[in-house]
Amino acid sequence: MIRKNKMMRKNEMTRRVASCVLAGLLLLTACGTTPKELSAISSGASKSDIVDVTNTADDAYSANSELPEALAMADDKEQQPFSYTLCFAGDINFDDTWSNMVYYHNHGDNIYNCIDEDFINEMNAADIMWINNEFTYSYGGTPMPGKAYTFRADPDNVNILSQLGVDIVGLANNHVYDYGEEAFLDTLVTLDNAGILYVGAGRNIDEASSPVYMQLGDLTIAYVAASRAEKNKMTPEATATTPGILRCYDPEKFIAEIQEASENADFVIALPHWGTEYSTTLEKAQTSTAREYIDAGADVIIGAHSHCLQGMEYYNGALVAYSLGNYWFNEKTLDTMLLEVEISGTGSTIESVEVQIIPGTQSGWVTTAADTPEEKERIYTYMESISIDVEVDENGYVHPLS
């Protein structure tokens, strides 16, 4: 769902405000009014419009005779083509006692010995890189009673995210609260101190249910996340006064967050944590709520939790990737991928959204990129077989069956 009409209204508003301010500038300049005073006068425009327009006005004020050229340059800027890549990876685990991190420590504490350099380069090249952070960062806390698996990482391991080029992580999952409130809050502080954004969890429900907005040129990208992964609900949902995640067993809150994001962003990514572990069979709740999320304004849905790849489908032109599975999580031999969403257009209008699979395999604590045409084709064919009316071309681009 590409909101071209919203972007067109945004462009038209910017041009109208710019025209009014520039016209006023000429009049006020004659009366001795400075551009700085003019920006204060223009309080009726949005903050972003004032910033953009004031810059244009400063240029015009410094060289009134070059006003036509300045206007032409501004118009040219609006028509500049753009292309951005949003990259996504599945589950990771940095718990130092877990088998993949034992392998990491036994191989020089070097992530390049664990994840293929081609994959790492691809991650770092993305304009925004997201991954599912399936553990907590802390030295404290105690394991949650009754949980079969609990994961806690040394906070220093957050540096691995930076090596992987990660900009934002998903915390709406069933392991971020494994060591209780103390460790959960340590996780938020650790990520904050590392400059890594997080989505789907917070110190209260307002934080946990707030979209994360990121800017790419003139485009605002929104990330929203929630979880319905646990059959026995142990990971707490945040409240007005207590920390936790956002749940979506009842999708009402998540739908409201998606709607909010859609009103304030040009492209919305919904990140539900859902499904059955190690199963490609989709739950009814996945397929039904995916449609609700897209109807609410999500432009793409990227799921996690199953620890294996699940299929894809299109609904109303928007892709649903039900689960990216494990990326670097354990020793099991499983197909994996980076999923890239390529957004392109002109000015601030999105004209094209393409999705590409970068295929690979997790096996024996090492994640490698597929490096032969035969191996790539095997994974593409497998994805088609578990998807709904989707085809994957020879370059890994995903298309709906016509």
Number of C-alpha atoms within 10 A of each C-alpha: 17 19 16 14 10 16 18 13 11 15 16 12 15 19 17 12 19 22 14 13 23 23 12 16 23 17 12 16 14 10 9 10 14 14 22 11 10 19 19 11 11 18 11 10 16 12 11 11 19 22 13 12 24 21 14 19 27 17 15 21 18 11 11 16 10 12 18 11 12 17 16 11 13 15 13 11 13 16 14 11 13 18 14 18 21 19 25 24 26 29 24 20 23 27 22 17 12 17 17 22 23 15 22 20 13 11 13 10 15 14 20 18 16 20 20 18 16 13 21 17 13 17 26 17 15 20 16 21 23 24 25 28 22 27 25 29 28 21 14 15 16 14 17 17 11 8 11 7 9 21 20 29 21 15 19 11 16 18 13 14 22 14 15 21 20 25 20 23 23 26 31 35 28 22 22 28 32 24 23 19 20 15 23 29 19 18 23 22 15 20 19 12 11 15 13 19 18 26 26 30 30 25 19 18 20 16 20 26 25 23 26 19 17 16 12 13 10 13 18 16 21 24 26 29 33 30 28 22 23 17 7 7 12 15 22 16 21 22 17 10 9 13 23 26 30 33 29 21 17 10 17 13 15 25 22 16 23 30 18 18 27 22 13 16 21 22 23 29 24 27 25 31 28 25 26 18 14 15 13 19 13 18 12 10 13 17 14 10 17 24 17 15 24 25 17 18 26 29 26 25 24 22 30 32 29 25 25 24 27 24 22 26 22 20 16 10 15 20 26 25 21 28 28 28 28 29 29 26 24 23 16 16 15 19 24 29 26 22 22 23 20 17 17 18 16 15 19 23 24 20 13 12 20 14 20 19 22 21 22 22 22 24 17 16 21 23 28 22 22 22 11 9 10 10 15 20 18 14 22 22 16 15 21 18 14 17 20 15 15 19 21 21 14 12 13 18 17 22 19 16 11 6
